[in-house]
Amino acid sequence: MGDRQSDWMAVEWQEESLTVWIMAPDGAMKDRLEGATGSAGLKPDALEPVLGATIAAHLADDAQTDILIAGSPARPGFWDTSVAGRAVPCPPADTQVLTPVTMRDDRMKVQLVTGLTQTAPPALMLADSLRVAGFLAQTPGFDGVLCLSGARSHWAHVSAGEVVSFQTVLTQTLVEAALGALGIGPGPVTMGELGLAAMEDVMSRPERIGQKIGSNAAQIALGKAGEGESREAILGAFIGLELASMKPYWLGQQVALVAPGALQEAYRIALGGLGLAPVTADAEEMLLAGFRAVRGL
């Protein structure tokens, strides 16, 4: 391959977007690409054309490129049970968790990274299973709970190098839905005194979260609350709901927080309000560490 090429790629595929990291043989990142899948991301036959269009400039004409995909490149029905996940308790990832995908373009050697499943309560973890693997690769011997926050939150109990159990909370989906209902668009993620107060209120009375949002709508209509204040209060309220439901996970446990940027800081402040001092790690760095672990690097 030429200087622009790499002998492997790491891909996180989300419902409407994908991120591709061009990786050197030793696991160093050479480039980062982003693509949009749109509605095509919901169709099983979209995998090759969408991925191919994003990485075309980085494919060699005379060699195959190994491509590892974590996440969901299509609706859940695209995955058969063996690809979707391995039942916990089990290690978050290893070199045996790859499922090959037949591609028409033989320059692409694509393999899907198997995630994790749980029967009771039902749960599915795809790309975040690699973030757990990456965190454990960099923090060997960790025994406790990982909070992986992003588009959805996964709480995973980890012991002896295995994920013992995990649960999923759609906190950010609920936040976006509430903000949309109030006519509030995207904005900065912040957690200050207002957010903490909302968090504590909902943790003590979680059944009142609907009333809290209704009160916030009234304050906006009366000009007594701005978008920034409302955004912080609603985020704090739903994080409080999440922390209340996940209390059996974090109470009395060592907690690690794996999340991106501002969201990581919001959760760190929220957990600090409960007297916890979580270990923190960047979501993208842990994902890439997980890809390297799968490749044995």
C-alpha positions in Angstrom: 0.0 0.0 0.0 1.0 3.6 -0.5 1.6 6.2 2.2 -2.1 7.0 2.2 -3.1 3.4 2.8 -3.4 1.3 5.9 -3.6 -2.5 6.3 -6.7 -2.2 8.5 -9.6 0.0 9.5 -11.8 0.3 12.5 -15.4 1.4 12.0 -18.2 2.4 14.4 -21.5 2.2 12.6 -24.5 4.0 14.1 -28.0 4.2 12.7 -27.5 7.4 10.7 -23.7 7.8 10.6 -20.4 6.0 10.7 -16.9 6.8 11.8 -13.8 5.2 10.2 -10.3 5.2 11.7 -7.5 4.4 9.3 -5.0 2.4 11.4 -1.3 1.7 10.9 -0.1 -1.9 11.3 1.0 -1.2 14.9 -2.4 0.2 15.9 -1.6 3.9 15.6 -4.3 6.0 14.1 -3.4 7.6 10.8 -6.7 9.3 9.8 -10.3 9.7 10.9 -13.2 9.8 8.4 -16.9 10.4 9.0 -19.8 9.4 6.8 -23.6 9.6 6.8 -25.8 6.6 6.2 -29.2 8.3 6.4 -32.1 6.0 5.6 -29.7 3.7 3.7 -28.3 2.7 7.1 -31.5 0.8 7.8 -31.1 -1.6 4.8 -28.9 -4.7 5.0 -27.7 -4.2 1.4 -26.5 -0.7 2.2 -23.4 -1.9 4.0 -21.1 -2.2 1.1 -22.0 0.9 -1.0 -22.1 3.2 2.1 -18.9 2.0 3.5 -17.2 1.8 0.1 -18.0 5.4 -0.7 -16.5 6.6 2.6 -13.3 4.7 2.4 -12.7 4.6 -1.4 -9.6 6.8 -1.3 -8.0 4.6 1.3 -8.4 1.2 -0.5 -5.5 -0.3 -2.3 -6.2 -1.7 -5.8 -3.7 -4.6 -5.4 -4.4 -5.8 -1.8 -7.2 -6.5 0.7 -7.8 -4.2 3.6 -9.0 -5.6 6.9 -12.0 -3.7 8.1 -13.5 -4.3 11.6 -17.0 -3.0 12.1 -18.6 -2.5 15.6 -22.1 -1.2 16.1 -25.2 -1.9 13.9 -24.9 -1.3 10.1 -28.6 -2.1 9.7 -31.9 -2.7 11.5 -31.6 -5.3 14.3 -33.0 -8.0 12.0 -29.9 -7.7 9.9 -28.0 -9.5 12.6 -28.3 -13.2 13.4 -28.0 -14.2 17.0 -24.4 -15.3 16.7 -23.3 -11.9 15.3 -25.5 -9.7 17.6 -23.9 -10.9 20.8 -22.5 -13.5 23.2 -24.4 -14.1 26.4 -22.9 -12.6 29.6 -21.0 -13.4 31.7 -18.1 -13.5 29.3 -15.1 -11.3 28.3 -16.2 -8.1 26.5 -14.2 -9.0 23.4 -11.4 -11.2 22.2 -9.8 -12.4 18.9 -12.6 -15.0 18.4 -15.5 -12.5 18.2 -15.3 -11.6 14.5 -17.9 -12.6 11.9 -16.9 -12.3 8.2 -19.2 -10.5 5.8 -19.1 -11.4 2.1 -18.4 -8.3 -0.1 -18.6 -7.9 -3.8 -15.5 -5.7 -3.8 -12.7 -8.1 -2.8 -10.5 -5.2 -1.7 -12.6 -5.0 1.5 -12.2 -7.8 4.0 -15.0 -7.0 6.4 -15.6 -8.6 9.7 -18.3 -7.6 12.3 -17.3 -7.5 15.9 -19.8 -9.5 18.1 -21.4 -7.6 20.9 -22.9 -8.8 24.2 -26.4 -10.0 25.1 -28.3 -10.6 28.3 -31.5 -12.6 28.8 -32.9 -11.1 32.0 -33.5 -8.3 31.8 -33.1 -8.3 28.0 -30.1 -6.2 26.9 -27.9 -5.7 23.9 -24.5 -4.0 23.8 -22.7 -3.6 20.4 -19.9 -1.1 20.0 -19.8 -0.3 23.7 -18.6 -3.9 24.4 -15.3 -2.8 22.6 -15.1 0.2 24.9 -15.3 -2.1 27.9 -12.6 -4.3 26.3 -10.4 -1.2 25.7 -10.9 0.1 29.2 -9.9 -3.3 30.7 -6.9 -3.6 28.4 -5.6 -0.3 29.8 -6.8 -0.8 33.4 -6.1 -4.5 34.1 -7.5 -5.8 37.3 -10.4 -3.3 37.4 -13.3 -4.7 39.4 -16.4 -2.6 39.6 -18.9 -0.9 37.3 -18.5 0.9 34.0 -20.9 3.7 33.0 -20.7 4.1 29.3 -22.7 7.2 28.3 -23.5 8.3 24.8 -26.5 8.1 22.6 -27.6 5.5 25.1 -26.1 4.5 28.5 -24.8 1.1 29.4 -24.0 0.2 33.0 -21.8 -2.9 33.1 -20.6 -4.9 36.2 -17.1 -6.1 35.5 -15.2 -8.7 37.5 -12.2 -10.9 36.7 -12.0 -9.6 33.2 -15.6 -10.4 32.3 -18.8 -8.5 32.0 -21.0 -10.1 34.6 -24.2 -8.2 33.8 -25.3 -5.0 32.2 -28.3 -2.8 31.6 -29.2 -0.1 29.1 -30.9 3.3 29.6 -32.0 5.5 26.8 -31.3 8.8 28.7 -30.1 10.9 25.8 -33.0 9.8 23.6 -35.4 10.9 26.4 -33.6 14.2 26.8 -33.8 14.9 23.1 -37.5 14.0 23.0 -38.3 16.2 26.0 -36.3 19.1 24.5 -38.0 18.7 21.1 -41.5 18.7 22.8 -40.6 22.1 24.4 -39.3 23.5 21.1 -35.7 23.6 22.3 -33.0 22.8 19.8 -29.5 21.2 20.3 -27.1 23.2 22.5 -24.2 22.9 24.9 -24.3 20.0 27.5 -23.9 21.6 30.9 -24.3 20.4 34.5 -24.2 23.0 37.2 -26.3 23.8 40.3 -29.5 23.9 38.3 -28.9 20.5 36.8 -27.8 19.0 40.1 -30.9 20.3 41.8 -33.1 18.7 39.1 -31.1 15.5 39.4 -31.5 15.3 43.2 -35.3 16.1 43.0 -36.0 13.4 40.5 -33.8 10.8 42.4 -36.0 11.4 45.5 -39.3 11.4 43.6 -38.7 9.8 40.2 -42.4 9.4 39.6 -42.6 13.2 39.2 -40.4 13.6 36.2 -43.3 14.2 33.9 -44.6 17.0 36.1 -41.1 18.5 36.3 -40.9 18.8 32.5 -44.5 20.2 32.4 -43.4 22.9 34.9 -40.4 23.7 32.8 -42.7 24.1 29.8 -44.7 26.6 31.8 -41.6 28.6 32.8 -40.5 28.8 29.2 -43.9 30.1 28.1 -44.0 32.7 30.9 -40.5 33.9 30.1 -39.1 32.7 33.4 -36.6 30.2 32.0 -34.3 30.4 28.9 -33.3 27.5 26.6 -29.9 27.0 28.3 -31.5 26.7 31.8 -34.2 24.4 30.5 -31.7 22.2 28.7 -29.6 21.8 31.8 -32.6 21.1 34.1 -34.0 18.5 31.7 -30.6 16.8 31.3 -30.2 16.8 35.1 -33.7 15.4 35.6 -33.1 12.5 33.2 -29.6 11.7 34.5 -31.2 11.6 38.0 -33.8 9.1 36.7 -31.0 7.0 35.2 -28.9 7.1 38.5 -32.0 6.2 40.5 -32.7 3.1 38.4 -29.0 2.1 38.3 -28.4 2.5 42.0 -27.9 -1.3 42.5 -25.0 -1.0 40.1 -23.1 2.1 41.5 -23.9 1.9 45.2 -20.8 0.7 47.1 -18.9 0.0 43.8 -15.8 1.4 42.2 -17.2 3.3 39.2 -15.5 4.2 35.9 -17.0 6.6 33.5 -16.4 6.2 29.7 -18.0 9.0 27.7 -17.3 11.7 25.2 -16.3 15.3 26.2 -19.0 17.4 27.7 -21.3 14.5 28.4 -18.5 12.9 30.4 -18.1 16.1 32.5 -21.9 16.2 33.1 -21.9 12.6 34.4 -18.8 13.2 36.4 -20.4 16.1 38.2 -23.6 14.2 38.7 -21.8 11.2 40.2 -19.7 13.6 42.3 -23.0 14.9 43.7 -23.6 11.4 45.1 -20.2 11.3 46.7 -18.6 9.2 44.0 -15.2 10.0 42.3 -15.3 7.9 39.1 -12.3 7.0 37.1 -12.8 8.7 33.7 -11.8 7.6 30.2 -12.5 9.0 26.7 -15.1 7.1 24.7 -13.2 7.2 21.4 -9.9 6.3 22.9 -11.4 3.3 24.7 -13.1 2.1 21.5 -9.9 2.2 19.5 -8.1 0.4 22.4 -10.9 -2.3 22.1 -10.3 -2.6 18.4 -6.6 -3.1 19.0 -7.3 -5.7 21.7 -9.4 -7.7 19.2 -6.5 -7.6 16.7 -4.1 -8.8 19.5 -2.1 -5.5 19.5 
